[in-house]
Structures are given as structure tokens and as C-alpha cells.
Amino acid sequence: MNPPVTKFHLPNGMKVMLKEIHTAPIVSSWVWYRVGSRDETPGKTGISHWVEHMQFKGTPQFPAGILDKAISREGGVWNASTYMDWTTYFETMPSDKIDLALRLEADRMVNSLFDPGEVESERTVIISEREGHENQPLFRLGEVMRATAFRVHSYHHEILGDMADLHTVQRDDLYNHYCSYYRPNNALIVVAGDFETQAMRERIEELYGPLQAGDEPSRQARPEPPQRGEYRLTVEGSDDTTYVGLYYHSPVASEPDFFPFVVLDSLLTGPSGLNMFGGGISNKTSQLYRKLVEGDLAVGVQGGLPATIDPYVYNITVTVRPDRAAEEVINALDEEIQCVLDAPPTQAAVERAVKQARALFAYGSESITNQAFWMGFTEMFDSYNWFTNYLDRLAAVTPADVQRIAQTYLRPQNRILGVYLPAEKHGEVSQ
């Protein structure tokens, strides 16, 4: 049974969620900002991720050189992440040391320095990070497929940003982005673990209450128009592995369709977790694994249905066997997907898929850090009720629901089909 969650707002607009968990002397504290690559425009792509990096470069009170040492010295761990819809920072520490994390995050919410020298140093780091990703075939394929799937919406560009922008973004661009979005009225504080709610509430009010609210941040309103037909594309590279990728436009996580889609994903490619820290379970019982891997067409297959604010894509990625052609895999994919379109899965198959999805969900929800993650993550695209009702929503899915989702979303007209092809194999994929 989930412990109750205390929710309240500070006068400056910041939302706070507290959850007492006394199973271990640990507290996990998170700050979530409603800003990510979704809020970026051409010329300034990658700026949210870059600002995240700059948050580790210090304030007058907490200079960069002492931050990591201070957390480590007290037995804590910390990290941050930038996504399409949000940016988050967390510290998990012994319960009697969590005040350091609370003070640190309150300070860098408004006092980060953005020293010009540090900005230029970090430019080199981020460009190197982007170059490292460009060496990965699936990144190169995925970037082109994403840009094809989103011609209008800002999900078009990678979270890392376009290389051209990483060379031209300036210190003031970063600082203005920080000032616009890193404000208490655009933030959520989540604390879970071994503490007393009233004392924690008073401390958060003391630290964060005096921070001044900012103007409501600007948001882009550029909905992606419906796709009118299938797109096929090929990316060539010097690597010796062929990959096949499918993107299907998918519903937002807050819509009822999302839950039967989770079951469909579990049936097709095996359960995929939404948690940053969740582990995986085997997908060897999934339909596409049996069709492609056991059928000696592929080395591996995986899928994913991200939870997002705006409609995104369901993705399937297949690693093709060296002695097989991409077209063979595409034909097999089409055959298996057509089976789902033509007939609903059996009740037993749906129950097995739900059981696997439930197991992965439970595995990724156990620790105090994971519980704090879910509290904040679900608030970014819906509410914490999404988390508490998740298993019941999955259990209610029927075979007819799964077939309806397949017929609605897995149509060829709704997909982007991409192939990463070693240069010497060019010509084996029909366009």
C-alpha cells in the first residue's frame, strides 16, 4: 500500500509533494522544472540540456569545486536529466543530511553564476557529447526519423540540440533561458523518505518561500498535423550492422488509449519501463522476438512508448542479422503487425502481457529514489493519480482494446520506416 502524499503550494506558486517512507534512513529530494527541448526554437536547440550542465558550475554560496565533494562526503548521490518535457535534479542522502540538498537546490534555483569561461568550457563538453552520439548508428537513424515524424512540433529536434546551435549559443542565451524557466512557479519539489512531514514542510517553506516568482514562461503551440502517408528513409554509415526502425505516432500518456497501448507494446516487443532507474525483464515471449530473433532474421528487437505531454511516437527497433537483408525483416514485421490488426490477441496473451508490464512497473517502483521519481515524473505529464491508478488501468485492458489500438495507430499511413544501412549494402531496401 502506498503511503499518503502531502501536497501543497507555496505563495510563490511552487508545488510541493511529500511522502513519508520509514523503511530506511534515506531521503530522496527532487526538483522538477517544466522545461525541456519541447520549449526550444531553431537557433537555440539544446539550450535546456546546456543549462542543466551549468547548474553544476556553482553559485557564490556553493562554488563548483565543493558541490560534488559535499554530497559525496555526506554519503549521498546526485544527478540530473533533461528530457523533451522537463528537467530534473535529485539528491538521495542519509535522512539526517538531506538539508544540504534542500539548501543547494534552493540556492541554484536563482543564484547560478553562468560564468562566461565556464560556458565556453562546457561548450566543448557538450559538442563532444553530441559527437559521441553521432558515432552511434541508432542515434543517427533516430534523429532523421524524429525530424521526419515532427515537421512542425518542437519534438523535431534532439534533446542534445543541433550541432550548428551548439557552436553559436551564447552565455546570455543560456542565462535568459535559466531566468525564464528556473522559477518557483515553474518548479515542483518532491521529497520522499525518512522524515516528519510537518518539519519538512516548514523547512521547505523557509528555504523556498522567499524566492520570487517569475512571469509565466512562454510555451510553444505548434501541434503536429496528421501524417497523410508512410515515410520511408535510409541512413547510410560505415558501420557493419543494419538496423530497421519503425515510428508510429502515438497518444499522450494522459489519454485512456495509452494504457492498452502499453499492453500492445508488451505483446509485440516485451514490456518497456518508463522509469529512469528501472531494470528490464526478458522479452523472449514477445511476438516480434519469436518472429524475428527465433526466426533467425534479427539479433534483437526492442520497443518503447514514452510518456509525454504532447503526442509522440511508439518506436520499434530491430538489429538485423549480418546474413539477412533489411527487406526480409520489414516483410516479417509487416506480417506480424498485420496479424494484430486482423484479429485480437487471446485473453491469455493479454493477461501475460499485463503481468509482465506489472512486474516491470513494480520492479521500478520499489526504492525510495524510484518512488520520489514517480511522484514528480507523473506530475510533468498528468498527475500522481496516473501512477496510483496505473496497475488498475492495465488490468482493465481487453483483447478488443488492444486490437482497436493497433488498428488506430499501427497503420502504415501513420508510420515512419527507417533503415540504417552499411554503405556497401545500399540498394537492398526498396523505396
Sequence and secondary structure as in RCSB ss.txt:
>XXXX:A:sequence
MNPPVTKFHLPNGMKVMLKEIHTAPIVSSWVWYRVGSRDETPGKTGISHWVEHMQFKGTPQFPAGILDKAISREG
GVWNASTYMDWTTYFETMPSDKIDLALRLEADRMVNSLFDPGEVESERTVIISEREGHENQPLFRLGEVMRATAF
RVHSYHHEILGDMADLHTVQRDDLYNHYCSYYRPNNALIVVAGDFETQAMRERIEELYGPLQAGDEPSRQARPEP
PQRGEYRLTVEGSDDTTYVGLYYHSPVASEPDFFPFVVLDSLLTGPSGLNMFGGGISNKTSQLYRKLVEGDLAVG
VQGGLPATIDPYVYNITVTVRPDRAAEEVINALDEEIQCVLDAPPTQAAVERAVKQARALFAYGSESITNQAFWM
GFTEMFDSYNWFTNYLDRLAAVTPADVQRIAQTYLRPQNRILGVYLPAEKHGEVSQ
>XXXX:A:secstr
     EEEE TTS EEEEEE  SSSEEEEEEEES SGGG  TTSTTHHHHHHHHTTSB SSSBHHHHHHHHHHTT
 EEEEEE SS EEEEEEEEGGGHHHHHHHHHHHTT     HHHHHHHHHHHHHHHHHHHTSHHHHHHHHHHHHH 
SSSGGGS TT  HHHHHH  HHHHHHHHHHH SGGGEEEEEEESS HHHHHHHHHHHHTTS              
   S EEEEEEESSS  EEEEEEE   TTSTTHHHHHHHHHHHH      TT      TTSHHIIIIITTTSEEE
EEEE    SS  EEEEEEEE TTS HHHHHHHHHHHHHHHHHS   HHHHHHHHHHHHHHHHHTT SHHHHHHHH
HHHHHHS HHHHHTHHHHHHT  HHHHHHHHHHH  GGGEEEEEEEEGGGTT S  
